[in-house]
Amino acid sequence: VMDEQCLLIRKALSMDEQIALFTDIQRRDRNKAKTTIQAMYPTPKTYIFGEDGPTLKFKYEHDSIFNQLVNKANAILSRNELCPMDQLQQYVSITMGAIKYPAPNGHFPAHIDHDNSFVYLMSLGCTANFMVKTPGMSEKKVLKFNSGDLLCFNASSHAAILHEVVNIDQNSCPHSLQQHFDELSSHRIGVQCRVRF
């Protein structure tokens, strides 16, 4: 528990779930067929999934892998009596997006979401150095956000959770994941599921 509005679940996703999740992301990626010249200083890339932009929406009753992983996280949090899980288990929809960060310089600036939702942020591939600062914390905390970890937090303006991808550790992707996806040996994928009520 980092804060009552910000909870980290270590090893939330099994290796099979990580493989299934990235396989699904690759299947849905509309940019995969495009070939581009590698930039000298690679920057994070947002996956494009739908006609209208970088996100996909799933209703509560869908059986997507994203619903399954959100439901699994809710069950873990509920079992440990953390957060307002009765509310989280009654969500209406999930909006999913993903960003690919290169190691070591992949970065996303510090920000507060200002969105009346809960975010389930999952990490795949290389380890991210991830900063979190809630109003209840005396100082910023930088944690190792490993492949398979999941961070659940209140994304509202009221919760005011400041967060940032500081950078990405090189050579930190789990070997068994690299065997399936060579690109993850030098990248971290941040998968965001934004849950609405």
Backbone as JSON Lines, residues from 0, in Angstrom:
{"i":0,"aa":"V","n":[0.85,-1.18,0.0],"ca":[0.0,0.0,0.0],"c":[0.88,1.23,0.0]}
{"i":1,"aa":"M","n":[0.76,2.07,-1.03],"ca":[1.51,3.31,-1.09],"c":[0.7,4.43,-0.44]}
{"i":2,"aa":"D","n":[-0.62,4.34,-0.6],"ca":[-1.56,5.34,-0.13],"c":[-2.94,4.72,-0.31]}
{"i":3,"aa":"E","n":[-3.94,5.16,0.43],"ca":[-5.26,4.54,0.28],"c":[-5.86,4.77,-1.1]}
{"i":4,"aa":"Q","n":[-5.34,5.73,-1.86],"ca":[-5.82,5.99,-3.21],"c":[-4.85,5.52,-4.3]}
{"i":5,"aa":"C","n":[-3.77,4.85,-3.88],"ca":[-2.73,4.41,-4.83],"c":[-2.12,3.12,-4.31]}
{"i":6,"aa":"L","n":[-2.38,2.02,-5.02],"ca":[-2.0,0.69,-4.55],"c":[-1.18,-0.05,-5.6]}
{"i":7,"aa":"L","n":[-0.06,-0.61,-5.18],"ca":[0.81,-1.37,-6.07],"c":[0.67,-2.85,-5.77]}
{"i":8,"aa":"I","n":[0.4,-3.64,-6.82],"ca":[0.33,-5.1,-6.68],"c":[1.53,-5.68,-7.42]}
{"i":9,"aa":"R","n":[2.49,-6.18,-6.66],"ca":[3.65,-6.82,-7.26],"c":[3.25,-8.17,-7.87]}
{"i":10,"aa":"K","n":[3.81,-8.45,-9.05],"ca":[3.59,-9.74,-9.74],"c":[2.1,-10.05,-9.89]}
{"i":11,"aa":"A","n":[1.33,-9.03,-10.21],"ca":[-0.12,-9.22,-10.39],"c":[-0.42,-10.11,-11.6]}
{"i":12,"aa":"L","n":[0.42,-10.0,-12.63],"ca":[0.21,-10.76,-13.86],"c":[1.2,-11.91,-13.92]}
{"i":13,"aa":"S","n":[0.69,-13.1,-14.14],"ca":[1.57,-14.26,-14.36],"c":[2.29,-14.08,-15.69]}
{"i":14,"aa":"M","n":[3.31,-14.89,-15.93],"ca":[4.01,-14.82,-17.21],"c":[3.06,-15.14,-18.36]}
{"i":15,"aa":"D","n":[2.19,-16.13,-18.2],"ca":[1.22,-16.45,-19.25],"c":[0.31,-15.27,-19.53]}
{"i":16,"aa":"E","n":[-0.1,-14.56,-18.49],"ca":[-0.96,-13.38,-18.69],"c":[-0.21,-12.25,-19.38]}
{"i":17,"aa":"Q","n":[1.07,-12.08,-19.05],"ca":[1.87,-11.06,-19.72],"c":[2.01,-11.37,-21.21]}
{"i":18,"aa":"I","n":[2.25,-12.63,-21.52],"ca":[2.38,-13.04,-22.92],"c":[1.06,-12.84,-23.65]}
{"i":19,"aa":"A","n":[-0.05,-13.23,-23.03],"ca":[-1.36,-13.07,-23.65],"c":[-1.7,-11.6,-23.85]}
{"i":20,"aa":"L","n":[-1.35,-10.76,-22.87],"ca":[-1.64,-9.34,-22.96],"c":[-0.88,-8.69,-24.11]}
{"i":21,"aa":"F","n":[0.43,-8.97,-24.22],"ca":[1.19,-8.34,-25.29],"c":[0.81,-8.91,-26.65]}
{"i":22,"aa":"T","n":[0.46,-10.18,-26.71],"ca":[-0.02,-10.77,-27.96],"c":[-1.28,-10.05,-28.43]}
{"i":23,"aa":"D","n":[-2.18,-9.75,-27.5],"ca":[-3.42,-9.05,-27.84],"c":[-3.12,-7.63,-28.31]}
{"i":24,"aa":"I","n":[-2.2,-6.95,-27.64],"ca":[-1.82,-5.59,-28.04],"c":[-1.24,-5.6,-29.45]}
{"i":25,"aa":"Q","n":[-0.35,-6.54,-29.73],"ca":[0.23,-6.62,-31.07],"c":[-0.84,-6.91,-32.13]}
{"i":26,"aa":"R","n":[-1.78,-7.77,-31.8],"ca":[-2.85,-8.11,-32.74],"c":[-3.71,-6.89,-33.08]}
{"i":27,"aa":"R","n":[-3.93,-6.03,-32.1],"ca":[-4.8,-4.88,-32.29],"c":[-4.08,-3.65,-32.86]}
{"i":28,"aa":"D","n":[-2.76,-3.65,-32.83],"ca":[-1.97,-2.48,-33.23],"c":[-2.15,-2.17,-34.72]}
{"i":29,"aa":"R","n":[-2.67,-0.98,-35.01],"ca":[-2.92,-0.59,-36.4],"c":[-1.67,-0.05,-37.09]}
{"i":30,"aa":"N","n":[-0.6,0.2,-36.33],"ca":[0.63,0.73,-36.92],"c":[1.67,-0.34,-37.19]}
{"i":31,"aa":"K","n":[1.36,-1.6,-36.88],"ca":[2.39,-2.63,-36.97],"c":[2.91,-2.84,-38.39]}
{"i":32,"aa":"A","n":[2.08,-2.56,-39.38],"ca":[2.52,-2.78,-40.76],"c":[3.39,-1.65,-41.28]}
{"i":33,"aa":"K","n":[3.38,-0.51,-40.59],"ca":[4.17,0.63,-41.05],"c":[5.63,0.44,-40.69]}
{"i":34,"aa":"T","n":[6.49,0.67,-41.65],"ca":[7.92,0.6,-41.37],"c":[8.46,2.01,-41.31]}
{"i":35,"aa":"T","n":[9.25,2.27,-40.29],"ca":[9.83,3.61,-40.13],"c":[11.32,3.47,-39.86]}
{"i":36,"aa":"I","n":[12.04,4.52,-40.18],"ca":[13.46,4.56,-39.88],"c":[13.63,4.8,-38.39]}
{"i":37,"aa":"Q","n":[14.5,4.03,-37.76],"ca":[14.74,4.17,-36.33],"c":[15.35,5.54,-36.04]}
{"i":38,"aa":"A","n":[14.76,6.27,-35.11],"ca":[15.28,7.58,-34.74],"c":[16.59,7.44,-33.96]}
{"i":39,"aa":"M","n":[17.45,8.47,-34.06],"ca":[18.7,8.44,-33.33],"c":[18.44,8.43,-31.82]}
{"i":40,"aa":"Y","n":[17.42,9.2,-31.4],"ca":[17.03,9.25,-29.99],"c":[15.56,8.84,-29.9]}
{"i":41,"aa":"P","n":[15.31,7.53,-29.77],"ca":[13.92,7.05,-29.78],"c":[13.09,7.66,-28.65]}
{"i":42,"aa":"T","n":[11.83,7.89,-28.94],"ca":[10.91,8.46,-27.97],"c":[9.76,7.47,-27.75]}
{"i":43,"aa":"P","n":[9.01,7.64,-26.67],"ca":[7.85,6.76,-26.47],"c":[6.87,6.84,-27.64]}
{"i":44,"aa":"K","n":[6.26,5.72,-27.95],"ca":[5.29,5.64,-29.05],"c":[3.96,5.14,-28.51]}
{"i":45,"aa":"T","n":[2.89,5.84,-28.87],"ca":[1.55,5.43,-28.48],"c":[1.02,4.45,-29.52]}
{"i":46,"aa":"Y","n":[0.53,3.32,-29.06],"ca":[-0.1,2.35,-29.96],"c":[-1.41,2.94,-30.46]}
{"i":47,"aa":"I","n":[-1.73,2.65,-31.72],"ca":[-3.01,3.06,-32.31],"c":[-3.85,1.79,-32.48]}
{"i":48,"aa":"F","n":[-5.03,1.8,-31.86],"ca":[-5.89,0.61,-31.89],"c":[-7.17,0.81,-32.69]}
{"i":49,"aa":"G","n":[-7.81,1.95,-32.53],"ca":[-9.12,2.15,-33.15],"c":[-9.07,3.15,-34.27]}
{"i":50,"aa":"E","n":[-10.22,3.31,-34.92],"ca":[-10.35,4.26,-36.02],"c":[-10.14,5.7,-35.54]}
{"i":51,"aa":"D","n":[-10.6,5.97,-34.32],"ca":[-10.61,7.35,-33.84],"c":[-9.44,7.7,-32.93]}
{"i":52,"aa":"G","n":[-8.53,6.82,-32.69],"ca":[-7.41,7.18,-31.83],"c":[-6.76,6.01,-31.15]}
{"i":53,"aa":"P","n":[-6.03,6.31,-30.07],"ca":[-5.17,5.3,-29.45],"c":[-5.82,4.46,-28.35]}
{"i":54,"aa":"T","n":[-7.13,4.5,-28.23],"ca":[-7.77,3.74,-27.15],"c":[-8.88,2.83,-27.69]}
{"i":55,"aa":"L","n":[-9.19,1.83,-26.88],"ca":[-10.32,0.93,-27.13],"c":[-11.19,0.92,-25.89]}
{"i":56,"aa":"K","n":[-12.49,0.77,-26.08],"ca":[-13.42,0.76,-24.96],"c":[-14.08,-0.6,-24.84]}
{"i":57,"aa":"F","n":[-14.17,-1.07,-23.6],"ca":[-14.8,-2.36,-23.3],"c":[-15.83,-2.14,-22.2]}
{"i":58,"aa":"K","n":[-17.02,-2.68,-22.4],"ca":[-18.04,-2.62,-21.36],"c":[-17.73,-3.67,-20.28]}
{"i":59,"aa":"Y","n":[-18.36,-3.5,-19.13],"ca":[-18.14,-4.39,-17.99],"c":[-18.34,-5.86,-18.38]}
{"i":60,"aa":"E","n":[-19.35,-6.12,-19.19],"ca":[-19.69,-7.51,-19.5],"c":[-18.79,-8.17,-20.55]}
{"i":61,"aa":"H","n":[-17.89,-7.4,-21.19],"ca":[-16.96,-7.98,-22.16],"c":[-16.01,-8.95,-21.45]}
{"i":62,"aa":"D","n":[-15.51,-9.9,-22.21],"ca":[-14.58,-10.88,-21.65],"c":[-13.19,-10.68,-22.25]}
{"i":63,"aa":"S","n":[-12.8,-9.43,-22.47],"ca":[-11.47,-9.16,-23.01],"c":[-10.42,-9.46,-21.95]}
{"i":64,"aa":"I","n":[-9.17,-9.6,-22.38],"ca":[-8.1,-9.81,-21.41],"c":[-7.97,-8.61,-20.47]}
{"i":65,"aa":"F","n":[-8.34,-7.43,-20.96],"ca":[-8.25,-6.23,-20.13],"c":[-9.28,-6.29,-19.0]}
{"i":66,"aa":"N","n":[-10.5,-6.7,-19.32],"ca":[-11.52,-6.91,-18.27],"c":[-11.05,-7.97,-17.28]}
{"i":67,"aa":"Q","n":[-10.5,-9.06,-17.8],"ca":[-10.06,-10.15,-16.94],"c":[-8.99,-9.68,-15.94]}
{"i":68,"aa":"L","n":[-8.04,-8.87,-16.41],"ca":[-6.95,-8.42,-15.54],"c":[-7.42,-7.38,-14.53]}
{"i":69,"aa":"V","n":[-8.34,-6.5,-14.94],"ca":[-8.93,-5.55,-14.0],"c":[-9.71,-6.31,-12.93]}
{"i":70,"aa":"N","n":[-10.49,-7.3,-13.34],"ca":[-11.26,-8.09,-12.38],"c":[-10.34,-8.86,-11.43]}
{"i":71,"aa":"K","n":[-9.23,-9.37,-11.95],"ca":[-8.27,-10.07,-11.11],"c":[-7.67,-9.12,-10.07]}
{"i":72,"aa":"A","n":[-7.28,-7.92,-10.51],"ca":[-6.73,-6.93,-9.57],"c":[-7.76,-6.57,-8.51]}
{"i":73,"aa":"N","n":[-9.01,-6.38,-8.92],"ca":[-10.08,-6.07,-7.95],"c":[-10.22,-7.18,-6.91]}
{"i":74,"aa":"A","n":[-10.12,-8.43,-7.37],"ca":[-10.24,-9.55,-6.44],"c":[-9.09,-9.56,-5.44]}
{"i":75,"aa":"I","n":[-7.88,-9.26,-5.91],"ca":[-6.71,-9.2,-5.01],"c":[-6.89,-8.09,-3.98]}
{"i":76,"aa":"L","n":[-7.32,-6.91,-4.45],"ca":[-7.51,-5.78,-3.54],"c":[-8.64,-6.05,-2.55]}
{"i":77,"aa":"S","n":[-9.71,-6.66,-3.02],"ca":[-10.84,-6.97,-2.15],"c":[-10.45,-7.99,-1.08]}
{"i":78,"aa":"R","n":[-9.71,-9.01,-1.5],"ca":[-9.26,-10.05,-0.58],"c":[-8.4,-9.46,0.55]}
{"i":79,"aa":"N","n":[-7.68,-8.41,0.23],"ca":[-6.81,-7.76,1.21],"c":[-7.46,-6.54,1.87]}
{"i":80,"aa":"E","n":[-8.76,-6.36,1.6],"ca":[-9.55,-5.27,2.19],"c":[-8.91,-3.89,1.97]}
{"i":81,"aa":"L","n":[-8.56,-3.64,0.71],"ca":[-7.93,-2.38,0.34],"c":[-8.82,-1.59,-0.6]}
{"i":82,"aa":"C","n":[-8.86,-0.29,-0.42],"ca":[-9.54,0.63,-1.32],"c":[-11.05,0.37,-1.36]}
{"i":83,"aa":"P","n":[-11.82,1.25,-1.98],"ca":[-13.28,1.05,-2.07],"c":[-13.63,0.04,-3.16]}
{"i":84,"aa":"M","n":[-13.29,-1.21,-2.92],"ca":[-13.4,-2.22,-3.97],"c":[-14.84,-2.54,-4.37]}
{"i":85,"aa":"D","n":[-15.79,-2.35,-3.47],"ca":[-17.19,-2.57,-3.88],"c":[-17.53,-1.65,-5.04]}
{"i":86,"aa":"Q","n":[-17.05,-0.41,-4.95],"ca":[-17.29,0.54,-6.03],"c":[-16.55,0.11,-7.29]}
{"i":87,"aa":"L","n":[-15.29,-0.3,-7.17],"ca":[-14.5,-0.66,-8.34],"c":[-15.06,-1.87,-9.07]}
{"i":88,"aa":"Q","n":[-15.68,-2.79,-8.33],"ca":[-16.23,-3.98,-8.96],"c":[-17.54,-3.71,-9.69]}
{"i":89,"aa":"Q","n":[-18.06,-2.49,-9.57],"ca":[-19.3,-2.13,-10.25],"c":[-19.03,-1.16,-11.4]}
{"i":90,"aa":"Y","n":[-17.89,-1.3,-12.04],"ca":[-17.55,-0.37,-13.12],"c":[-18.46,-0.59,-14.34]}
{"i":91,"aa":"V","n":[-18.55,0.45,-15.14],"ca":[-19.38,0.42,-16.35],"c":[-18.54,0.07,-17.58]}
{"i":92,"aa":"S","n":[-17.35,0.67,-17.65],"ca":[-16.51,0.46,-18.84],"c":[-15.03,0.62,-18.51]}
{"i":93,"aa":"I","n":[-14.22,0.1,-19.43],"ca":[-12.76,0.24,-19.39],"c":[-12.33,0.88,-20.7]}
{"i":94,"aa":"T","n":[-11.47,1.89,-20.62],"ca":[-10.83,2.44,-21.81],"c":[-9.35,2.08,-21.73]}
{"i":95,"aa":"M","n":[-8.86,1.38,-22.74],"ca":[-7.49,0.87,-22.73],"c":[-6.63,1.59,-23.74]}
{"i":96,"aa":"G","n":[-5.39,1.9,-23.32],"ca":[-4.39,2.46,-24.2],"c":[-3.03,1.92,-23.8]}
{"i":97,"aa":"A","n":[-2.04,2.03,-24.68],"ca":[-0.7,1.51,-24.36],"c":[0.37,2.39,-25.0]}
{"i":98,"aa":"I","n":[1.48,2.52,-24.29],"ca":[2.63,3.3,-24.76],"c":[3.88,2.43,-24.67]}
{"i":99,"aa":"K","n":[4.71,2.51,-25.71],"ca":[5.96,1.76,-25.78],"c":[7.12,2.72,-25.48]}
{"i":100,"aa":"Y","n":[7.86,2.43,-24.41],"ca":[8.97,3.27,-23.97],"c":[10.3,2.59,-24.26]}
{"i":101,"aa":"P","n":[11.23,3.27,-24.96],"ca":[12.54,2.67,-25.19],"c":[13.43,2.77,-23.96]}
{"i":102,"aa":"A","n":[14.27,1.77,-23.76],"ca":[15.28,1.83,-22.7],"c":[16.55,2.45,-23.3]}
{"i":103,"aa":"P","n":[17.25,3.32,-22.57],"ca":[17.0,3.72,-21.19],"c":[16.25,5.06,-21.05]}
{"i":104,"aa":"N","n":[16.03,5.76,-22.16],"ca":[15.57,7.15,-22.05],"c":[14.07,7.36,-22.2]}
{"i":105,"aa":"G","n":[13.29,6.28,-22.22],"ca":[11.84,6.44,-22.28],"c":[11.34,7.2,-21.06]}
{"i":106,"aa":"H","n":[10.53,8.2,-21.29],"ca":[10.13,9.11,-20.21],"c":[8.73,9.64,-20.49]}
{"i":107,"aa":"F","n":[7.94,9.85,-19.42],"ca":[6.67,10.55,-19.52],"c":[6.65,11.55,-18.36]}
{"i":108,"aa":"P","n":[6.45,12.83,-18.65],"ca":[6.56,13.86,-17.61],"c":[5.58,13.69,-16.46]}
{"i":109,"aa":"A","n":[5.94,14.23,-15.32],"ca":[5.09,14.18,-14.13],"c":[3.79,14.92,-14.41]}
{"i":110,"aa":"H","n":[2.67,14.32,-13.99],"ca":[1.36,14.92,-14.23],"c":[0.32,14.34,-13.28]}
{"i":111,"aa":"I","n":[-0.8,15.02,-13.16],"ca":[-1.99,14.55,-12.47],"c":[-3.06,14.38,-13.53]}
{"i":112,"aa":"D","n":[-3.8,13.28,-13.51],"ca":[-4.74,12.98,-14.6],"c":[-5.96,13.9,-14.65]}
{"i":113,"aa":"H","n":[-6.51,14.32,-13.52],"ca":[-7.72,15.14,-13.48],"c":[-8.87,14.48,-14.24]}
{"i":114,"aa":"D","n":[-9.1,13.2,-13.96],"ca":[-10.15,12.45,-14.62],"c":[-10.9,11.64,-13.57]}
{"i":115,"aa":"N","n":[-12.21,11.71,-13.56],"ca":[-13.0,11.01,-12.56],"c":[-13.08,9.52,-12.9]}
{"i":116,"aa":"S","n":[-11.99,8.81,-12.61],"ca":[-11.89,7.39,-12.94],"c":[-10.84,6.76,-12.03]}
{"i":117,"aa":"F","n":[-10.72,5.44,-12.15],"ca":[-9.6,4.73,-11.53],"c":[-8.75,4.18,-12.67]}
{"i":118,"aa":"V","n":[-7.43,4.22,-12.49],"ca":[-6.51,3.71,-13.5],"c":[-5.84,2.44,-12.98]}
{"i":119,"aa":"Y","n":[-5.79,1.44,-13.86],"ca":[-5.06,0.21,-13.61],"c":[-3.91,0.22,-14.6]}
{"i":120,"aa":"L","n":[-2.71,0.47,-14.11],"ca":[-1.54,0.61,-14.97],"c":[-0.69,-0.64,-14.85]}
{"i":121,"aa":"M","n":[-0.48,-1.32,-15.98],"ca":[0.3,-2.56,-16.0],"c":[1.59,-2.33,-16.78]}
{"i":122,"aa":"S","n":[2.63,-3.05,-16.38],"ca":[3.94,-2.9,-17.02],"c":[4.36,-4.22,-17.64]}
{"i":123,"aa":"L","n":[4.9,-4.14,-18.86],"ca":[5.41,-5.31,-19.58],"c":[6.81,-5.0,-20.1]}
{"i":124,"aa":"G","n":[7.7,-5.99,-20.05],"ca":[9.04,-5.81,-20.6],"c":[10.03,-5.27,-19.58]}
{"i":125,"aa":"C","n":[10.8,-4.28,-19.99],"ca":[11.83,-3.72,-19.12],"c":[11.21,-2.97,-17.93]}
{"i":126,"aa":"T","n":[11.98,-2.86,-16.87],"ca":[11.54,-2.21,-15.65],"c":[11.53,-0.69,-15.81]}
{"i":127,"aa":"A","n":[10.44,-0.06,-15.39],"ca":[10.35,1.41,-15.39],"c":[10.68,1.94,-14.01]}
{"i":128,"aa":"N","n":[11.4,3.03,-13.96],"ca":[11.55,3.78,-12.72],"c":[10.4,4.77,-12.72]}
{"i":129,"aa":"F","n":[9.48,4.56,-11.8],"ca":[8.18,5.22,-11.82],"c":[8.01,6.04,-10.55]}
{"i":130,"aa":"M","n":[7.71,7.32,-10.71],"ca":[7.54,8.21,-9.56],"c":[6.07,8.38,-9.24]}
{"i":131,"aa":"V","n":[5.76,8.34,-7.94],"ca":[4.41,8.59,-7.43],"c":[4.51,9.55,-6.26]}
{"i":132,"aa":"K","n":[3.6,10.52,-6.2],"ca":[3.5,11.43,-5.06],"c":[2.02,11.73,-4.84]}
{"i":133,"aa":"T","n":[1.51,11.28,-3.69],"ca":[0.13,11.58,-3.33],"c":[0.13,12.7,-2.3]}
{"i":134,"aa":"P","n":[-0.99,13.38,-2.09],"ca":[-1.04,14.43,-1.08],"c":[-0.67,13.93,0.32]}
{"i":135,"aa":"G","n":[-0.89,12.64,0.58],"ca":[-0.58,12.08,1.89],"c":[0.88,11.71,2.09]}
{"i":136,"aa":"M","n":[1.69,11.78,1.03],"ca":[3.11,11.43,1.13],"c":[3.94,12.69,1.39]}
{"i":137,"aa":"S","n":[4.93,12.56,2.25],"ca":[5.78,13.71,2.56],"c":[6.75,14.02,1.43]}
{"i":138,"aa":"E","n":[7.08,13.0,0.62],"ca":[7.98,13.23,-0.52],"c":[7.67,12.26,-1.64]}
{"i":139,"aa":"K","n":[8.21,12.55,-2.81],"ca":[8.02,11.69,-3.98],"c":[8.66,10.33,-3.72]}
{"i":140,"aa":"K","n":[8.05,9.29,-4.28],"ca":[8.61,7.95,-4.17],"c":[8.86,7.43,-5.58]}
{"i":141,"aa":"V","n":[10.07,6.95,-5.85],"ca":[10.4,6.33,-7.13],"c":[10.5,4.83,-6.89]}
{"i":142,"aa":"L","n":[9.68,4.08,-7.6],"ca":[9.66,2.63,-7.42],"c":[10.07,1.93,-8.7]}
{"i":143,"aa":"K","n":[10.54,0.7,-8.54],"ca":[10.83,-0.16,-9.68],"c":[9.52,-0.82,-10.1]}
{"i":144,"aa":"F","n":[9.01,-0.41,-11.27],"ca":[7.75,-0.92,-11.79],"c":[8.11,-2.05,-12.75]}
{"i":145,"aa":"N","n":[8.11,-3.26,-12.23],"ca":[8.59,-4.42,-12.97],"c":[7.53,-5.0,-13.91]}
{"i":146,"aa":"S","n":[7.98,-5.78,-14.85],"ca":[7.07,-6.47,-15.75],"c":[6.16,-7.37,-14.93]}
{"i":147,"aa":"G","n":[4.85,-7.23,-15.15],"ca":[3.86,-8.02,-14.42],"c":[3.28,-7.31,-13.21]}
{"i":148,"aa":"D","n":[3.86,-6.17,-12.81],"ca":[3.3,-5.39,-11.7],"c":[2.1,-4.6,-12.18]}
{"i":149,"aa":"L","n":[1.24,-4.21,-11.24],"ca":[0.05,-3.42,-11.56],"c":[-0.12,-2.35,-10.49]}
{"i":150,"aa":"L","n":[-0.32,-1.11,-10.94],"ca":[-0.57,0.01,-10.05],"c":[-2.0,0.47,-10.27]}
{"i":151,"aa":"C","n":[-2.78,0.53,-9.19],"ca":[-4.17,0.99,-9.26],"c":[-4.26,2.29,-8.49]}
{"i":152,"aa":"F","n":[-4.8,3.35,-9.13],"ca":[-4.91,4.61,-8.42],"c":[-6.13,5.41,-8.85]}
{"i":153,"aa":"N","n":[-6.57,6.26,-7.94],"ca":[-7.66,7.19,-8.17],"c":[-7.12,8.32,-9.05]}
{"i":154,"aa":"A","n":[-7.69,8.49,-10.24],"ca":[-7.18,9.47,-11.19],"c":[-7.89,10.83,-11.12]}
{"i":155,"aa":"S","n":[-8.71,11.03,-10.09],"ca":[-9.48,12.27,-9.99],"c":[-8.62,13.45,-9.55]}
{"i":156,"aa":"S","n":[-9.11,14.65,-9.82],"ca":[-8.44,15.86,-9.36],"c":[-8.37,15.89,-7.84]}
{"i":157,"aa":"H","n":[-9.41,15.4,-7.19],"ca":[-9.46,15.38,-5.72],"c":[-8.32,14.53,-5.14]}
{"i":158,"aa":"A","n":[-8.06,13.37,-5.74],"ca":[-6.97,12.5,-5.25],"c":[-5.61,13.1,-5.55]}
{"i":159,"aa":"A","n":[-5.49,13.84,-6.66],"ca":[-4.27,14.6,-7.01],"c":[-3.01,13.75,-6.95]}
{"i":160,"aa":"I","n":[-3.02,12.61,-7.62],"ca":[-1.86,11.71,-7.6],"c":[-0.92,12.09,-8.75]}
{"i":161,"aa":"L","n":[0.23,12.61,-8.37],"ca":[1.27,12.98,-9.33],"c":[2.05,11.71,-9.68]}
{"i":162,"aa":"H","n":[2.27,11.48,-10.97],"ca":[3.01,10.29,-11.38],"c":[3.81,10.57,-12.65]}
{"i":163,"aa":"E","n":[4.88,9.77,-12.83],"ca":[5.82,10.03,-13.92],"c":[6.6,8.75,-14.24]}
{"i":164,"aa":"V","n":[6.85,8.52,-15.53],"ca":[7.83,7.52,-15.94],"c":[9.16,8.26,-16.01]}
{"i":165,"aa":"V","n":[10.07,7.97,-15.08],"ca":[11.34,8.68,-14.99],"c":[12.28,8.22,-16.1]}
{"i":166,"aa":"N","n":[12.49,6.91,-16.19],"ca":[13.29,6.3,-17.26],"c":[13.1,4.78,-17.19]}
{"i":167,"aa":"I","n":[13.81,4.08,-18.05],"ca":[13.65,2.63,-18.18],"c":[14.99,1.94,-17.98]}
{"i":168,"aa":"D","n":[15.01,0.91,-17.14],"ca":[16.24,0.15,-16.91],"c":[16.54,-0.74,-18.11]}
{"i":169,"aa":"Q","n":[17.78,-0.66,-18.6],"ca":[18.2,-1.53,-19.69],"c":[18.4,-2.96,-19.19]}
{"i":170,"aa":"N","n":[18.25,-3.91,-20.1],"ca":[18.53,-5.33,-19.82],"c":[17.76,-5.84,-18.59]}
{"i":171,"aa":"S","n":[16.52,-5.4,-18.44],"ca":[15.74,-5.78,-17.25],"c":[14.48,-6.58,-17.57]}
{"i":172,"aa":"C","n":[14.26,-6.87,-18.84],"ca":[13.07,-7.65,-19.22],"c":[13.25,-9.1,-18.79]}
{"i":173,"aa":"P","n":[12.22,-9.72,-18.22],"ca":[12.32,-11.14,-17.87],"c":[12.68,-11.98,-19.1]}
{"i":174,"aa":"H","n":[13.61,-12.93,-18.9],"ca":[14.12,-13.73,-20.01],"c":[13.0,-14.48,-20.74]}
{"i":175,"aa":"S","n":[12.06,-15.03,-19.99],"ca":[11.0,-15.81,-20.64],"c":[10.1,-14.94,-21.51]}
{"i":176,"aa":"L","n":[9.98,-13.65,-21.18],"ca":[9.19,-12.72,-22.0],"c":[9.98,-12.35,-23.26]}
{"i":177,"aa":"Q","n":[11.29,-12.16,-23.1],"ca":[12.16,-11.86,-24.26],"c":[12.13,-12.99,-25.28]}
{"i":178,"aa":"Q","n":[12.02,-14.21,-24.8],"ca":[12.0,-15.36,-25.71],"c":[10.8,-15.3,-26.65]}
{"i":179,"aa":"H","n":[9.7,-14.72,-26.18],"ca":[8.5,-14.61,-27.0],"c":[8.49,-13.32,-27.84]}
{"i":180,"aa":"F","n":[9.04,-12.24,-27.29],"ca":[8.97,-10.93,-27.94],"c":[10.32,-10.23,-27.83]}
{"i":181,"aa":"D","n":[11.12,-10.33,-28.87],"ca":[12.47,-9.75,-28.83],"c":[12.44,-8.25,-28.57]}
{"i":182,"aa":"E","n":[11.42,-7.54,-29.08],"ca":[11.39,-6.09,-28.9],"c":[11.29,-5.67,-27.44]}
{"i":183,"aa":"L","n":[10.75,-6.55,-26.58],"ca":[10.63,-6.21,-25.17],"c":[11.98,-6.25,-24.45]}
{"i":184,"aa":"S","n":[13.01,-6.79,-25.09],"ca":[14.33,-6.78,-24.47],"c":[14.88,-5.37,-24.33]}
{"i":185,"aa":"S","n":[14.33,-4.43,-25.09],"ca":[14.82,-3.04,-25.03],"c":[13.69,-2.03,-24.88]}
{"i":186,"aa":"H","n":[12.52,-2.49,-24.46],"ca":[11.36,-1.59,-24.3],"c":[10.53,-1.97,-23.09]}
{"i":187,"aa":"R","n":[9.8,-0.99,-22.6],"ca":[8.77,-1.21,-21.58],"c":[7.45,-0.78,-22.18]}
{"i":188,"aa":"I","n":[6.42,-1.6,-22.01],"ca":[5.08,-1.27,-22.47],"c":[4.25,-0.9,-21.25]}
{"i":189,"aa":"G","n":[3.71,0.31,-21.24],"ca":[2.79,0.72,-20.19],"c":[1.37,0.54,-20.72]}
{"i":190,"aa":"V","n":[0.6,-0.31,-20.06],"ca":[-0.78,-0.59,-20.48],"c":[-1.71,0.05,-19.46]}
{"i":191,"aa":"Q","n":[-2.52,0.99,-19.92],"ca":[-3.42,1.7,-19.02],"c":[-4.86,1.3,-19.28]}
{"i":192,"aa":"C","n":[-5.53,0.85,-18.22],"ca":[-6.96,0.59,-18.27],"c":[-7.64,1.6,-17.37]}
{"i":193,"aa":"R","n":[-8.4,2.5,-17.97],"ca":[-9.09,3.53,-17.2],"c":[-10.53,3.06,-16.97]}
{"i":194,"aa":"V","n":[-10.87,2.88,-15.7],"ca":[-12.16,2.31,-15.32],"c":[-13.13,3.43,-14.93]}
{"i":195,"aa":"R","n":[-14.32,3.39,-15.54],"ca":[-15.34,4.41,-15.26],"c":[-16.57,3.76,-14.66]}
{"i":196,"aa":"F","n":[-17.32,4.54,-13.88],"ca":[-18.45,4.03,-13.12],"c":[-19.77,4.63,-13.6]}
